[in-house]
């Protein structure tokens, strides 16, 4: 590993952890406010949907932007926007604004920043990390991101229980500032050639073949994480009648599972390709989702720990497949498209699972999520097997042409 790659790992890995932590602490705290006020998953679901809609619409455009503008500066802009969104919520409430509108408004602002952050983070990795280090670096980066997301529930749950929600949003602003310091210390990247100025519309070149199924595979991991985060408060707070502190414990177990995933991927990834890891991880995650709410606290705790480890490996592998399938100049575009497609799918799945859960209970909500993600994963598996079969099929022999009579 060269000095540039080591510097990128030392700074980008903690930066993405801090950014992810700040993003999701705000979402978890806002979700708990809505659960306590409304008591339904649909109220929480609308918060996630309000955050997903602008990301789904803007991510493809922001992905192209990430391929044209300095990615380090764009990341800094995302952190500054996140800090402003975190502070806007307590300030808006203190000024007497309607709480629901302030919560949704701050979530919307954070979503716009996150729509840019996803493709920028992926493109910055392609820019700063050599190809030979990409899989290993991606594992550390993805685990840092997901650990921040899942551990945010632990920190957010305990902090809301002990201090209330409002001081937590001020703390979130500080996390974004810390991330910005890390990225600023990264320094300028290598000079990038200016893009050509085509006569027609720019960036019309097609992405590599087969990326559609890779995007679908990657999208499933994000859908499971987001809908799971909306289902969990319903199961823990409403049905099991546990406090937000216990919700924090469950999320901490999920974070531990993602750390196990990083260690397991380093071992398994040496022997198994990324596609089988991703497919197997998602299929087994579906089984865990069905079992998770069936037997109370015991099944919840065990399935969250094991399920996060399996889903974490699937997330790392599917992200690595995307990173290695595209050139550095198009990395932002590909991840912008993947993020937009994943969030559009999240909106549909969130509405369906919310409807099922609110008319029954969380057992059916988790089972519905499991059925959806398993079906999509099997579709990817079938398409991959079909493509592999075509690649192995020998070409038909050329017809014999009789020699001309002299």
C-alpha positions in Angstrom: 0.0 0.0 0.0 1.5 3.4 -1.0 1.5 6.5 1.2 -1.5 8.1 -0.6 -3.6 5.0 0.0 -2.6 4.8 3.7 -3.5 8.5 4.2 -6.9 7.9 2.5 -7.6 5.0 4.8 -6.6 6.8 7.9 -8.8 9.8 7.1 -11.7 8.6 5.0 -12.6 5.6 7.2 -13.2 7.7 10.3 -14.8 10.5 8.3 -17.4 8.2 6.8 -18.0 6.6 10.3 -18.6 10.1 11.8 -20.8 11.3 8.9 -22.9 8.1 9.0 -23.2 8.3 12.8 -24.4 12.0 12.6 -26.8 11.3 9.8 -28.5 8.4 11.5 -28.5 9.7 15.1 -30.7 12.5 13.7 -33.0 10.0 11.9 -33.3 7.7 15.0 -34.0 10.6 17.4 -36.6 12.0 15.0 -38.1 8.5 14.6 -38.5 8.1 18.4 -40.2 11.5 18.6 -42.7 10.4 16.0 -43.2 6.9 17.5 -44.0 8.4 20.9 -46.4 10.9 19.3 -48.1 8.7 16.8 -47.5 5.1 17.7 -47.6 3.8 14.2 -45.0 2.6 11.7 -46.6 4.7 9.0 -45.6 7.9 10.8 -42.0 6.7 10.9 -42.3 5.4 7.4 -43.3 8.8 6.1 -40.1 10.3 7.7 -38.0 7.8 5.8 -40.0 8.4 2.7 -39.6 12.2 3.0 -35.9 11.6 3.2 -35.8 9.0 0.4 -37.7 10.9 -2.3 -35.2 13.8 -2.9 -32.3 11.3 -2.8 -34.0 9.1 -5.4 -34.6 12.0 -7.6 -31.3 13.8 -7.1 -28.8 11.0 -6.8 -28.4 10.3 -10.5 -27.7 14.0 -11.2 -25.4 14.3 -8.2 -23.5 11.2 -9.4 -22.7 13.0 -12.6 -21.7 16.0 -10.6 -19.3 13.9 -8.6 -17.5 12.9 -11.8 -17.0 16.5 -12.8 -16.3 18.5 -9.7 -13.6 18.1 -7.0 -14.9 15.2 -4.8 -13.1 16.3 -1.7 -14.8 19.8 -1.8 -18.2 18.1 -2.4 -17.7 15.9 0.7 -16.9 19.0 2.7 -20.1 20.6 1.4 -22.1 17.6 2.5 -20.7 17.8 6.0 -21.5 21.5 6.3 -25.0 21.0 5.0 -25.5 18.1 7.5 -24.3 20.4 10.4 -26.8 23.0 9.3 -29.7 20.5 9.1 -28.8 19.1 12.6 -28.9 22.6 14.1 -32.0 23.7 12.3 -34.2 21.2 14.2 -33.7 22.4 17.8 -33.6 26.0 16.6 -36.9 25.6 14.7 -38.5 24.0 17.7 -37.1 26.6 20.1 -38.6 29.4 17.9 -42.0 27.8 18.2 -42.3 26.0 14.8 -44.6 23.0 14.4 -42.6 20.1 15.6 -43.7 17.7 12.9 -43.0 20.1 10.1 -39.6 21.0 11.6 -38.7 17.3 11.9 -39.7 16.6 8.3 -38.0 19.8 7.1 -34.7 19.0 8.8 -34.9 15.4 7.5 -35.4 16.7 3.9 -32.4 19.0 4.1 -30.3 16.1 5.4 -31.5 13.8 2.6 -30.4 16.3 -0.1 -26.9 16.3 1.4 -26.9 12.5 1.6 -27.9 12.2 -2.0 -24.6 13.8 -2.9 -22.6 12.1 -0.2 -23.1 8.5 -1.5 -21.7 9.0 -5.0 -19.0 11.3 -3.8 -17.8 8.8 -1.3 -17.6 6.0 -3.8 -15.9 8.2 -6.5 -13.4 9.5 -4.0 -12.4 5.9 -3.1 -11.9 5.1 -6.8 -9.8 8.3 -7.1 -7.5 7.8 -4.1 -7.2 4.0 -3.7 -5.1 1.8 -6.1 -7.1 -1.0 -7.8 -5.2 -3.7 -5.9 -6.3 -2.3 -2.6 -9.9 -1.6 -3.6 -11.6 -4.7 -2.1 -9.8 -4.5 1.2 -10.3 -0.7 1.5 -14.0 -1.0 0.5 -14.6 -3.5 3.3 -13.2 -1.2 5.9 -15.1 1.8 4.4 -18.4 0.1 4.2 -18.2 -1.4 7.7 -17.3 2.1 9.0 -20.4 3.5 7.3 -22.7 0.8 8.5 -21.3 0.6 12.0 -21.9 4.4 12.2 -25.5 3.8 11.0 -26.3 1.0 13.4 -24.4 2.3 16.4 -26.3 5.6 16.0 -29.3 3.7 17.4 -27.4 2.8 20.5 -26.1 6.4 21.1 -29.4 7.9 20.1 -31.5 5.6 22.2 -29.6 6.1 25.4 -29.2 9.9 24.8 -32.9 10.4 24.1 -33.7 8.5 27.3 -31.2 10.4 29.5 -31.1 13.9 28.0 -34.0 14.3 25.6 -33.8 14.7 21.8 -32.8 18.3 21.5 -29.3 18.2 22.9 -28.6 15.3 20.6 -29.2 17.4 17.5 -26.5 19.9 18.7 -24.1 17.0 19.2 -24.9 15.8 15.6 -23.7 19.1 14.2 -20.3 18.6 16.0 -20.0 15.1 14.3 -20.3 16.7 10.9 -17.7 19.2 11.7 -15.3 16.5 12.8 -15.8 14.6 9.5 -15.1 17.8 7.6 -11.8 18.2 9.4 -10.8 14.6 8.4 -11.6 15.2 4.8 -9.9 18.6 4.7 -6.7 17.0 6.1 -6.8 14.5 3.2 -5.3 17.2 0.9 -5.7 17.7 -2.8 -5.9 14.6 -5.0 -4.1 13.8 -8.2 -4.7 16.1 -11.1 -7.7 14.9 -13.2 -7.9 15.7 -16.9 -10.6 18.1 -17.8 -13.6 16.3 -19.4 -14.0 16.7 -23.2 -16.7 19.1 -24.4 -18.8 17.0 -26.7 -21.2 18.7 -29.1 -24.1 16.6 -27.9 -25.4 16.1 -24.3 -22.5 15.2 -21.9 -22.1 12.0 -20.1 -24.2 9.9 -22.5 -21.7 7.0 -22.6 -23.2 3.7 -21.4 -22.2 2.0 -18.2 -20.6 -1.5 -18.4 -23.0 -4.3 -19.3 -24.5 -6.3 -16.4 -24.5 -3.3 -14.0 -28.3 -3.5 -13.8 -28.3 -6.7 -11.8 -25.4 -5.4 -9.7 -27.4 -2.3 -8.9 -30.4 -4.4 -7.9 -28.2 -6.6 -5.6 -26.6 -3.5 -4.0 -30.0 -1.8 -3.6 -31.4 -4.8 -1.6 -28.9 -4.3 1.2 -29.9 -0.6 1.5 -33.6 -1.4 1.4 -33.3 -4.0 4.2 -31.3 -1.6 6.4 -33.7 1.3 6.0 -36.9 -0.6 6.4 -35.4 -2.6 9.3 -34.6 0.7 11.0 -38.3 1.8 10.6 -39.6 -1.6 11.9 -37.4 -1.9 14.9 -38.9 0.9 17.0 -42.3 -0.6 16.4 -41.2 -4.0 17.6 -39.2 -2.8 20.6 -41.1 0.3 21.9 -44.7 -0.5 20.9 -45.0 -4.3 20.9 -42.3 -5.4 23.4 -42.9 -2.2 25.5 -39.2 -1.6 26.1 -37.6 1.8 26.4 -35.3 3.6 24.0 -32.3 2.4 26.0 -33.1 -1.2 25.1 -33.5 0.0 21.5 -30.0 1.3 21.8 -28.7 -2.1 23.0 -30.3 -3.9 20.0 -28.7 -1.4 17.6 -25.3 -1.8 19.3 -25.6 -5.6 18.7 -26.3 -4.8 15.1 -23.2 -2.7 15.0 -21.2 -5.6 16.5 -22.6 -7.9 13.8 -21.3 -5.5 11.1 -17.8 -5.5 12.7 -17.9 -9.4 12.6 -18.8 -9.0 9.0 -15.6 -7.1 8.2 -13.5 -9.8 9.8 -15.5 -12.6 8.1 -15.2 -11.0 4.7 -11.4 -10.7 5.0 -11.3 -14.5 5.4 -14.1 -15.6 3.1 -13.2 -13.0 0.4 -9.9 -14.7 -0.2 -11.6 -17.9 -1.3 -15.0 -16.9 -2.5 -15.9 -14.3 -5.2 -18.1 -11.3 -4.3 -21.2 -12.4 -6.1 -21.8 -15.6 -4.2 -21.0 -13.8 -0.9 -23.6 -11.1 -1.7 -26.3 -13.6 -2.8 -25.8 -16.0 0.1 -25.7 -13.2 2.6 -29.0 -11.7 1.4 -30.8 -15.0 1.3 -29.8 -15.9 4.8 -30.7 -12.4 6.0 -34.2 -13.1 4.7 -34.5 -16.2 7.0 -33.3 -14.1 10.0 -35.9 -11.4 9.3 -38.7 -13.9 9.5 -37.4 -15.5 12.8 -36.4 -12.2 14.5 -39.8 -11.1 16.0 -41.2 -14.6 16.7 -39.9 -15.4 20.1 -39.5 -12.1 22.0 -36.3 -10.7 23.2 -34.2 -13.9 22.7 -34.9 -14.2 19.0 -34.6 -10.5 18.5 -31.1 -10.2 20.1 -29.7 -13.3 18.4 -31.1 -12.6 15.0 -30.0 -9.0 15.0 -26.4 -10.1 15.8 -26.2 -12.9 13.2 -28.3 -11.0 10.6 -26.1 -7.9 10.7 -23.1 -10.1 10.2 -24.6 -11.7 7.1 -26.1 -8.5 5.7 -22.8 -6.7 6.3 -20.9 -9.2 4.2 -23.5 -8.9 1.4 -23.2 -5.1 1.6 -19.4 -5.2 1.3 -19.4 -7.7 -1.5 -22.2 -5.9 -3.6 -20.4 -2.6 -3.2 -17.1 -4.1 -4.2 -18.8 -5.5 -7.3 -20.0 -2.0 -8.3 -16.6 -0.4 -7.6 -14.7 -2.9 -9.6 -17.1 -2.9 -12.5 -16.7 0.8 -13.6 -13.9 3.2 -14.5 -12.9 5.9 -12.0 -14.3 8.6 -14.3 -17.8 7.1 -14.1 -17.8 5.9 -10.4 -19.9 8.8 -9.2 -22.5 8.3 -12.0 -22.8 4.6 -11.3 -23.2 5.0 -7.5 -25.6 8.0 -8.0 -27.8 5.8 -10.2 -27.5 2.8 -7.7 -28.4 5.1 -4.8 -31.4 6.6 -6.7 -32.7 3.2 -7.7 -32.3 1.8 -4.2 -34.1 4.7 -2.6 -36.9 4.5 -5.1 -37.3 0.9 -4.2 -37.2 1.7 -0.5 -40.1 4.1 -0.9 -42.3 1.3 -2.4 -41.2 -1.3 0.1 -41.6 1.1 3.0 -45.2 1.9 2.1 -46.0 -1.8 1.6 -44.4 -3.0 4.8 -45.9 -0.1 6.8 -49.4 -1.0 5.5 -48.9 -4.6 6.4 -47.5 -3.8 9.9 -50.1 -1.3 10.9 -52.9 -3.7 9.9 -51.3 -6.6 11.8 -48.1 -6.5 13.7 -44.3 -6.3 13.1 -44.0 -10.1 12.5 -45.8 -9.7 9.2 -43.9 -6.6 8.4 -40.5 -8.4 8.8 -41.8 -11.4 6.9 -43.0 -9.1 4.0 -39.6 -7.5 3.9 -37.9 -10.9 3.8 -40.1 -12.1 0.9 -39.4 -9.0 -1.2 -35.6 -9.0 -0.7 -35.4 -12.8 -1.2 -37.4 -12.6 -4.5 -35.2 -9.8 -5.8 -32.0 -11.7 -4.8 -33.2 -14.8 -6.6 -33.9 -12.8 -9.7 -30.3 -11.6 -9.6 -29.1 -15.2 -9.1 -31.1 -16.4 -12.1 -29.9 -13.6 -14.3 -26.3 -14.3 -13.3 -26.6 -18.0 -13.9 -28.1 -17.3 -17.3 -25.3 -15.0 -18.3 -22.7 -17.4 -17.1 -24.3 -20.2 -19.1 -24.3 -18.1 -22.2 -20.6 -17.3 -21.7 -19.7 -21.0 -21.4 -21.7 -22.0 -24.4 -19.4 -22.9 -27.2 -19.7 -21.1 -30.5 -21.4 -23.2 -33.2 -18.9 -24.5 -35.8 -18.7 -22.6 -39.0 -20.5 -24.3 -41.9 -18.3 -26.2 -44.3 -18.0 -24.5 -47.6 -17.4 -26.9 -50.4 -14.4 -26.2 -52.6 -15.2 -24.6 -55.9 -14.9 -26.9 -58.9 -12.0 -26.0 -61.1 
